[in-house]
Amino acid sequence: MARPRKEKEAPPVEEATPPEYAAPATAAADETPAASTSGRPPSKAAMVREALKAMGNDASTEDIQDFLLRHWGEPMEKTHISSYKSTFLRKEKEKEKGSGKKVGRPRGSSSRPAGENGAAPTPAIPVDLKYIRSIRELVDQIGANKFRELVDLLYPPRGEAAKS
């Protein structure tokens, strides 16, 4: 049989609590601000959230640490407080910004051309076979190297266009 749980003692109450550290007005006198209905103490994240609500978003980690000790008697390291605080503030900023959807091209669309392996897309103009045959006859008459020189003369590569 398990032994019964001990109830936590209430934190010591100081006589004068500065107004900036006062508990929110919505809390009942016998209940801590973020206490759940089951009587368990709130999570550390909930305690930091309550401290931020009471003190404002620009409260320092030292002030929040002091607030947590006064209201819940719960010590917490400044690094944990800072982590919770930055997470809450970032989420709050995201809510203010909007839906949080990524900006960019829609899914499924591609920036690559329609050709295979990144090649240029095929032209929409139909090419008649008689033109291809006449080009082939010209290559046979003057040779492939001369034909390549002719093409380069008429249509220079992009890097060499500025040289001439």
RAUR-V511747 format. One record per residue. N is the residue number from 0. RES is the residue in three letters. SS is DSSP state (2 for helix, 1 for strand, 0 for the rest). PHI is phi in degrees with one decimal (* if undefined). D_FIRST is the distance of its C-alpha to the first C-alpha in whole Angstrom. Layout:
# RAUR-V511747
n = [N:N]
res = [RES:RES]
ss = [SS:SS]
phi = [PHI:PHI]
d_first = [D_FIRST:D_FIRST]
This chain:
# RAUR-V511747
n = [0:1:2:3:4:5:6:7:8:9:10:11:12:13:14:15:16:17:18:19:20:21:22:23:24:25:26:27:28:29:30:31:32:33:34:35:36:37:38:39:40:41:42:43:44:45:46:47:48:49:50:51:52:53:54:55:56:57:58:59:60:61:62:63:64:65:66:67:68:69:70:71:72:73:74:75:76:77:78:79:80:81:82:83:84:85:86:87:88:89:90:91:92:93:94:95:96:97:98:99:100:101:102:103:104:105:106:107:108:109:110:111:112:113:114:115:116:117:118:119:120:121:122:123:124:125:126:127:128:129:130:131:132:133:134:135:136:137:138:139:140:141:142:143:144:145:146:147:148:149:150:151:152:153:154:155:156:157:158:159:160:161:162:163]
res = [MET:ALA:ARG:PRO:ARG:LYS:GLU:LYS:GLU:ALA:PRO:PRO:VAL:GLU:GLU:ALA:THR:PRO:PRO:GLU:TYR:ALA:ALA:PRO:ALA:THR:ALA:ALA:ALA:ASP:GLU:THR:PRO:ALA:ALA:SER:THR:SER:GLY:ARG:PRO:PRO:SER:LYS:ALA:ALA:MET:VAL:ARG:GLU:ALA:LEU:LYS:ALA:MET:GLY:ASN:ASP:ALA:SER:THR:GLU:ASP:ILE:GLN:ASP:PHE:LEU:LEU:ARG:HIS:TRP:GLY:GLU:PRO:MET:GLU:LYS:THR:HIS:ILE:SER:SER:TYR:LYS:SER:THR:PHE:LEU:ARG:LYS:GLU:LYS:GLU:LYS:GLU:LYS:GLY:SER:GLY:LYS:LYS:VAL:GLY:ARG:PRO:ARG:GLY:SER:SER:SER:ARG:PRO:ALA:GLY:GLU:ASN:GLY:ALA:ALA:PRO:THR:PRO:ALA:ILE:PRO:VAL:ASP:LEU:LYS:TYR:ILE:ARG:SER:ILE:ARG:GLU:LEU:VAL:ASP:GLN:ILE:GLY:ALA:ASN:LYS:PHE:ARG:GLU:LEU:VAL:ASP:LEU:LEU:TYR:PRO:PRO:ARG:GLY:GLU:ALA:ALA:LYS:SER]
ss = [0:0:0:0:0:0:0:0:0:0:0:0:0:0:0:0:0:0:2:2:2:0:0:0:0:0:0:0:0:0:0:0:0:0:0:0:0:0:0:0:0:0:0:2:2:2:2:2:2:2:2:2:2:2:2:0:0:0:0:0:2:2:2:2:2:2:2:2:2:2:2:2:0:0:0:0:0:2:2:2:2:2:2:2:2:2:2:2:2:2:2:2:2:2:2:2:2:0:0:0:0:0:0:0:0:0:0:0:0:0:0:0:0:0:0:2:2:2:0:0:0:0:0:0:0:0:0:0:2:2:2:2:2:2:2:2:2:2:2:2:2:2:0:2:2:2:2:2:2:2:2:2:2:2:0:0:0:2:2:2:0:0:0:0]
phi = [*:-79.0:-80.8:-68.9:-73.5:-87.8:-83.2:-72.6:-79.1:-68.6:-66.7:-63.8:-97.0:-87.1:-67.9:-120.5:-98.1:-57.9:-59.7:-71.7:-103.9:-67.3:-68.9:-58.9:-68.7:-78.0:-78.9:-75.4:-66.8:-94.7:-128.5:-72.0:-55.2:-111.2:-68.0:-81.3:-72.1:-81.5:88.7:-75.7:-68.0:-68.6:-68.9:-64.3:-63.5:-65.9:-64.5:-66.5:-60.9:-63.2:-63.0:-65.6:-63.6:-74.3:-103.5:98.2:-71.1:-93.1:-67.6:-78.3:-65.0:-64.8:-64.0:-66.5:-60.5:-64.8:-60.2:-64.0:-65.9:-70.7:-86.7:-120.2:66.8:-107.6:-77.5:-145.9:-70.5:-63.0:-65.8:-68.0:-60.9:-62.3:-64.4:-61.1:-61.8:-65.8:-64.1:-64.4:-67.7:-64.8:-64.1:-64.7:-66.0:-63.7:-64.4:-68.3:-64.1:150.8:-73.1:81.9:-72.2:-74.6:-94.5:156.8:-73.6:-65.4:-60.3:91.3:-82.5:-127.7:-91.1:-80.6:-67.9:-72.4:-70.1:-80.3:58.2:79.9:-72.4:-63.9:-66.1:-69.5:-68.1:-82.9:-81.4:-71.9:-104.0:-78.6:-63.2:-65.4:-68.9:-64.8:-64.5:-68.5:-65.7:-62.5:-63.8:-64.8:-62.0:-64.9:-75.3:-102.2:96.9:-69.0:-65.7:-65.3:-62.8:-63.1:-61.6:-63.1:-64.2:-64.1:-68.3:-75.7:-130.7:-65.9:-58.7:-57.6:-72.5:-92.7:-66.6:-77.7:-70.5:-84.5]
d_first = [0:4:7:9:12:15:18:21:24:28:30:33:36:39:42:45:43:46:47:46:43:42:39:41:42:40:37:36:36:32:31:31:34:32:29:27:27:23:23:22:25:28:28:30:33:33:33:36:38:38:39:42:43:43:45:47:47:49:47:46:43:43:43:40:38:39:39:35:34:36:34:31:31:30:32:33:36:39:39:36:38:41:40:38:41:44:42:42:45:46:45:46:50:49:49:52:54:53:52:51:53:55:59:61:62:61:59:61:64:65:68:69:73:73:75:73:71:72:76:78:78:81:83:84:88:89:91:94:95:98:97:95:98:100:98:97:101:101:99:101:104:103:100:97:97:100:98:95:97:98:95:94:97:96:92:91:88:86:86:90:91:91:93:96]
